[in-house]
Amino acid sequence: MTSLLGFHCVIVLVVVVFDILGVSGEVVLEPTVNMTEDEKTSQLLNYLLDPDRYDKRFRPKSKGPPVYVLCDFFINSFDSITETTMDYGVSIFMRQRWTDPRLSHNDSDPIFLHDITRLWTPDAFFTNEKSGHLHTVTVENQIARIYQDGFILCSTRYSLKLACYMSLERFPMDTQVCKITMESYGYTTKDLIFDWHADKPIQTDNELKLPQFRISDIVTFNCTKSYTTGSFTCIEATFTLHREVGYYILQAYLPSIILVVLSWVSFWISYEAAPARVALGVTTILTLTTLDSGIRSQLPKVSYPKAIDIWMAVCLVFVFAALVEFAGVNYISVYEKKVKKKKKDLEELDKLYAAKQHQQSREEVSMGVNGNSEFIELKNRHKDEPKVYQPTVELDGSTTIDKPKRNPVLTADNVDKASRYIFPAFFITFNIVYWICYQAW
């Protein structure tokens, strides 16, 4: 009798187990009388995550094929693109999808779970991450949905600072390619495989705008990496960022152009007003240097010249050349004054010599030229005198002094007049070449 009773108990236990598990292995719990829907869900969730039947330390089908995890990102904000540290900030919703047969159930509605630490989750990390955190205001921004067939959708919100190595040769007309790379930390491709979701793997907010950049393209691809410890699954998304040059036109290019044009004002100021021209030249040089220093402070110290460096250097050369032009004009004006003074002195000497010659002619006429010993002695005395000048006697009896020859075109006034056209012509030519080269490159 006892053995028969034990046999019936075993039969009943087997039937109950099969009723719970069902034919497909899904968890089927018989509802208790008068239980609410929330209580039923809570009972089901407690059973699914019972440590005695579910061990989150092991991946789904730990001895079977690899777990395929489909990923997609929603870009909530894209900011803090910093050239000095070569990184950028981004806020994302990361969604991951995979199937865990151990969590299949018979509820037609998905089960929501906020504490995803109770689940097995892929050990993903961002390879180019500098810092990051999970948002916890007002609660931890993470949730998992467990569907009937064990399909899991896990969503978490992160703020990340990611490295972005930039090439700044064309700055500020450059285009940068920044990336976000996610890789498995411990599972090799034999256990875990990441892949992008087929439908819009990267989504952005419609109102997403960057202060200095425009996102022109987003590309996603797989980047499985091989190390000495094995091959690890990896996915990557690249953002092509085109810099808007408007800010630098207003803050760098236009002020530098104004300073260069301002330096040309000295060409219309008289070269005799030396303090005014020197003060104008020095002021423009110092202002342009300060402007250049302010721009450089926002950029990393790189070994190659940037487009903005070439522009500021050429502008500085033009401003410095305007100051050097005044030095040349001042030298020419001083030389002209010396020449005029020498000419004046020679003209006075010419007048004295002519008067002396006229006096000698009158003496010759009065004394005669045939054998007068006093006249011969006077003439010989004047003949032996050293001549510091060479007058020329004209046919009409007048005399002129041989003047030093020089180029009559190279005068201070002519140099200033020529500079008024040469400097703008060269600067306009430089602008044409500069903008064509960097816009077409």
C-alpha positions in Angstrom: 0.0 0.0 0.0 2.8 2.4 0.9 4.6 1.6 -2.4 1.5 2.3 -4.4 1.0 5.6 -2.6 4.6 6.6 -3.4 4.2 5.7 -7.1 1.1 8.0 -7.3 3.0 10.8 -5.7 5.8 10.5 -8.3 3.3 10.5 -11.2 1.6 13.7 -9.8 5.0 15.4 -9.4 6.0 14.6 -13.0 2.7 15.9 -14.3 3.1 19.1 -12.3 6.7 19.6 -13.7 5.5 19.0 -17.3 2.6 21.4 -16.8 5.0 24.0 -15.5 7.6 23.6 -18.3 5.3 22.8 -21.1 6.3 20.9 -24.3 8.5 23.7 -25.6 10.4 24.3 -22.3 8.7 27.6 -21.6 7.9 28.4 -18.0 4.1 28.0 -17.4 2.9 28.9 -13.9 -0.6 28.1 -12.9 -2.1 31.3 -11.6 -3.2 31.3 -8.0 -6.8 32.3 -7.4 -7.5 36.0 -6.9 -3.9 37.1 -8.0 -3.6 40.4 -9.8 -1.8 40.9 -13.0 1.1 42.6 -11.3 1.4 39.8 -8.8 1.4 37.2 -11.6 4.2 39.1 -13.4 6.1 39.4 -10.2 5.8 35.7 -9.5 6.9 34.9 -13.0 9.9 37.2 -12.9 11.0 35.9 -9.5 10.8 32.4 -10.9 12.7 33.3 -14.1 15.5 35.0 -12.2 15.7 32.4 -9.4 19.5 31.8 -8.9 18.8 28.1 -8.5 17.7 27.9 -12.1 19.2 31.0 -13.8 23.0 31.7 -13.4 23.9 35.1 -14.9 27.6 34.2 -14.8 27.1 32.0 -17.9 26.1 33.2 -21.3 23.0 31.7 -23.1 23.9 28.3 -24.5 27.3 28.4 -23.0 28.4 25.3 -24.8 26.6 26.1 -28.0 27.0 28.6 -30.8 28.0 32.2 -30.1 25.4 34.7 -28.9 24.5 37.2 -31.6 23.9 40.7 -30.2 22.3 43.3 -32.5 23.2 46.9 -31.5 22.0 50.4 -32.4 22.7 53.9 -31.0 20.5 56.9 -30.7 22.6 60.1 -30.5 20.9 62.4 -28.1 23.6 65.1 -28.1 26.9 65.6 -29.8 29.0 68.3 -28.3 32.3 69.4 -26.7 34.5 68.8 -29.7 37.9 69.9 -28.4 40.9 70.3 -30.7 43.4 70.8 -27.8 42.7 67.4 -26.2 41.4 65.8 -29.5 38.2 64.4 -28.1 34.5 64.9 -28.2 31.5 64.3 -26.0 28.4 62.4 -26.9 25.2 61.3 -25.1 23.7 58.1 -26.4 21.0 55.5 -25.9 22.6 52.1 -26.5 20.2 49.4 -27.4 21.3 45.7 -27.5 19.2 42.7 -28.6 19.9 39.1 -28.0 18.0 35.8 -27.2 18.3 33.9 -23.9 16.2 30.7 -24.0 16.4 30.4 -20.2 14.1 33.4 -19.9 11.3 32.3 -22.2 7.8 32.4 -20.7 4.2 32.1 -21.6 3.2 35.7 -21.0 2.1 37.4 -24.2 3.3 40.8 -22.9 7.0 41.6 -22.4 8.3 41.7 -18.9 10.1 45.0 -17.9 13.2 44.8 -15.7 15.0 47.9 -14.5 17.7 46.2 -12.5 19.5 44.7 -15.5 22.4 43.6 -13.2 20.3 40.5 -12.5 20.6 39.5 -16.2 23.5 38.2 -18.2 24.6 41.1 -20.4 27.3 41.4 -23.1 30.6 42.6 -21.7 30.8 45.6 -24.1 33.2 48.5 -23.7 34.2 51.5 -25.8 37.8 51.2 -27.0 38.3 55.0 -27.6 36.6 56.1 -24.4 38.4 58.5 -22.1 35.6 58.8 -19.5 31.9 58.1 -19.2 29.1 57.4 -16.9 25.6 55.9 -16.7 22.9 58.5 -16.1 21.2 58.1 -12.8 18.9 61.1 -12.6 16.2 60.6 -11.5 16.7 56.8 -11.6 19.3 54.6 -13.4 18.6 55.1 -17.1 18.5 51.5 -18.0 15.8 48.9 -18.7 15.4 45.5 -20.2 12.4 43.9 -21.9 12.0 40.1 -21.8 9.7 38.8 -24.5 7.9 35.5 -24.6 10.5 33.6 -26.6 13.4 34.8 -24.5 14.3 37.7 -26.7 15.8 40.6 -24.7 15.9 44.3 -25.6 18.3 46.2 -23.3 18.5 50.0 -23.4 20.9 52.1 -21.4 21.8 55.8 -21.5 25.5 56.9 -21.3 27.5 60.1 -21.6 30.9 59.5 -23.0 34.0 61.4 -23.8 35.7 59.7 -26.8 39.1 60.2 -28.4 39.1 61.6 -31.9 42.5 62.0 -33.5 42.3 65.1 -35.8 44.3 66.2 -38.8 44.5 70.0 -38.7 46.4 70.9 -41.8 43.3 72.6 -43.3 42.0 74.1 -40.1 39.6 75.9 -39.9 38.4 74.6 -43.3 39.0 71.0 -42.2 36.8 67.9 -42.2 37.3 65.5 -39.3 36.3 61.8 -39.0 35.4 60.8 -35.4 34.4 57.3 -34.4 32.8 55.3 -31.7 34.0 51.8 -31.3 32.5 49.1 -29.1 34.2 45.8 -28.5 33.8 42.7 -26.3 36.2 42.7 -23.4 36.4 39.0 -22.5 34.3 36.9 -24.9 36.0 35.9 -28.2 34.1 35.5 -31.4 33.4 31.8 -30.5 31.1 33.0 -27.7 29.9 36.5 -28.7 29.4 38.4 -31.9 28.3 42.1 -32.1 26.5 43.3 -35.3 24.7 46.5 -36.3 20.9 46.4 -36.4 19.8 46.4 -40.0 17.2 49.2 -39.6 18.9 52.5 -38.8 21.8 51.4 -36.7 22.6 55.1 -35.9 19.8 57.5 -35.2 20.1 61.2 -34.3 17.8 63.7 -32.8 16.1 65.9 -35.5 17.1 69.0 -33.6 20.7 68.0 -33.1 23.0 70.9 -34.1 26.6 71.5 -33.5 28.0 75.0 -32.9 31.0 74.6 -35.3 30.4 71.4 -37.2 28.0 69.8 -39.5 27.5 66.0 -39.6 27.7 65.2 -43.2 27.9 61.4 -43.1 27.6 58.4 -40.7 29.0 55.0 -41.6 28.8 51.8 -39.7 30.9 48.6 -40.1 32.3 45.6 -38.3 35.9 45.8 -37.0 36.6 42.4 -35.5 40.1 42.6 -33.9 42.7 39.9 -33.4 45.0 39.8 -30.4 47.3 37.2 -29.0 44.5 36.1 -26.8 42.1 35.6 -29.7 39.7 37.4 -32.0 37.2 39.7 -30.4 34.0 41.0 -31.9 33.9 44.8 -32.6 31.6 47.3 -34.3 32.4 50.8 -35.2 30.5 54.0 -36.4 32.3 56.9 -37.9 31.0 60.5 -38.0 32.2 62.8 -40.8 32.2 66.3 -39.3 32.6 69.3 -41.6 33.7 72.4 -39.8 31.7 75.6 -40.4 34.2 78.4 -41.1 31.8 81.3 -40.3 33.0 81.7 -36.7 36.7 82.0 -37.8 35.8 84.4 -40.6 34.3 86.8 -38.0 36.9 86.2 -35.3 40.1 85.8 -37.3 40.0 86.5 -41.0 38.1 89.7 -41.0 40.0 91.3 -38.1 43.4 90.4 -39.7 42.3 91.8 -43.1 41.3 95.0 -41.4 44.7 95.2 -39.6 46.5 94.7 -42.9 44.5 97.4 -44.7 45.0 99.7 -41.7 48.8 99.3 -42.0 48.5 100.7 -45.6 47.1 104.0 -44.2 50.7 105.0 -43.5 51.4 105.2 -47.3 49.1 108.3 -47.3 50.8 109.9 -44.2 53.7 112.2 -45.0 57.0 110.5 -44.4 58.1 113.5 -42.4 55.5 112.5 -39.7 57.7 109.7 -38.4 56.1 109.2 -35.0 52.6 108.7 -36.6 53.8 106.2 -39.1 56.0 104.2 -36.6 53.1 104.2 -34.0 50.7 102.9 -36.7 53.0 100.2 -37.8 54.0 98.9 -34.4 50.3 99.0 -33.2 49.1 96.9 -36.1 51.9 94.4 -35.6 51.2 94.0 -31.9 47.5 93.7 -32.4 47.9 91.0 -35.1 50.3 89.1 -32.9 47.8 89.2 -30.0 45.1 87.9 -32.3 47.3 85.1 -33.6 48.2 84.1 -30.0 44.5 83.9 -29.0 43.8 81.5 -31.9 46.8 79.4 -31.2 45.8 78.9 -27.5 42.7 77.0 -28.7 44.6 74.6 -30.8 47.1 71.7 -30.0 50.8 72.2 -30.5 51.4 70.3 -33.7 54.5 70.1 -35.8 52.9 71.0 -39.1 51.5 74.4 -40.3 47.8 74.9 -40.3 45.8 76.9 -42.8 45.2 79.6 -40.2 48.9 79.7 -39.4 49.8 80.4 -43.0 47.2 83.1 -43.2 48.3 84.9 -40.0 52.0 84.6 -40.9 51.4 86.2 -44.3 49.3 89.0 -42.8 52.1 89.6 -40.3 54.6 89.8 -43.2 52.4 92.4 -45.0 52.1 94.5 -41.8 55.8 94.2 -41.1 56.6 95.1 -44.7 54.6 98.3 -44.4 56.7 99.3 -41.5 59.9 98.4 -43.3 58.7 100.4 -46.3 58.6 103.5 -44.1 62.2 102.8 -43.0 63.2 102.7 -46.7 61.3 105.9 -47.4 62.8 107.6 -44.5 66.3 106.7 -45.7 65.6 107.9 -49.2 64.2 111.2 -47.8 67.3 111.8 -45.7 69.4 111.1 -48.7 67.4 113.5 -50.8 67.9 116.2 -48.1 71.6 115.7 -48.2 71.7 115.9 -52.0 69.6 119.1 -51.9 71.9 120.6 -49.3 75.0 119.7 -51.4 73.4 121.1 -54.5 72.7 124.4 -52.7 76.2 124.6 -51.4 77.6 123.9 -54.9 75.3 126.6 -56.3 76.6 129.1 -53.8 80.2 128.1 -54.5 79.4 128.4 -58.2 78.3 132.0 -57.7 81.4 132.9 -55.8 83.6 131.3 -58.4 81.8 133.2 -61.2 82.3 136.4 -59.4 85.9 135.7 -58.9 86.4 134.8 -62.6 84.6 138.0 -63.6 86.9 140.0 -61.4 90.0 138.2 -62.9 88.7 139.0 -66.4 88.4 142.7 -65.6 91.9 142.7 -64.1 93.2 141.0 -67.3 91.6 143.7 -69.5 92.9 146.5 -67.3 96.5 145.3 -67.1 96.9 143.7 -70.6 98.4 140.4 -71.5 101.7 141.3 -73.2 104.5 140.9 -70.8 102.9 142.2 -67.6 104.8 140.4 -64.9 102.3 141.0 -62.1 99.5 139.5 -64.2 101.5 136.5 -65.0 102.4 136.0 -61.4 98.8 136.3 -60.3 97.6 133.9 -63.0 100.2 131.3 -62.0 99.3 131.6 -58.4 95.6 130.9 -59.2 96.7 128.1 -61.4 98.5 126.3 -58.6 95.5 126.4 -56.2 93.8 123.1 -55.6 90.3 122.7 -57.2 87.7 121.2 -55.1 85.1 121.6 -57.9 85.1 121.5 -61.6 83.0 124.4 -63.1 82.1 124.3 -66.7 82.3 127.5 -68.7 79.5 127.9 -71.3 79.9 129.8 -74.6 78.0 132.8 -73.2 80.6 133.1 -70.4 78.4 131.6 -67.6 79.5 128.7 -65.5 77.8 125.6 -64.1 78.7 122.9 -61.7 78.7 119.2 -62.7 76.0 117.7 -60.4 76.1 114.1 -59.2 73.9 111.8 -61.3 71.1 109.7 -59.7 67.9 107.9 -60.5 65.2 110.6 -60.5 62.4 107.9 -60.2 63.5 106.5 -56.8 62.2 109.3 -54.5 60.4 109.0 -51.2 57.1 110.3 -52.7 57.3 107.8 -55.6 58.0 104.9 -53.3 54.9 105.7 -51.2 52.8 106.2 -54.3 53.9 102.8 -55.7 53.3 101.1 -52.4 49.7 102.2 -52.5 49.1 99.9 -55.5 51.7 97.2 -55.0 50.7 96.1 -51.5 46.9 95.7 -52.2 47.7 93.9 -55.5 49.9 91.4 -53.8 47.4 90.9 -50.9 44.5 90.3 -53.3 46.6 87.8 -55.2 47.5 86.0 -52.0 43.8 85.8 -51.1 42.8 84.4 -54.4 45.5 81.7 -54.2 44.8 80.9 -50.5 41.0 80.4 -50.8 41.2 78.5 -54.1 43.8 76.1 -52.7 42.1 75.3 -49.4 38.6 75.2 -50.7 39.6 72.9 -53.6 41.9 70.7 -51.5 
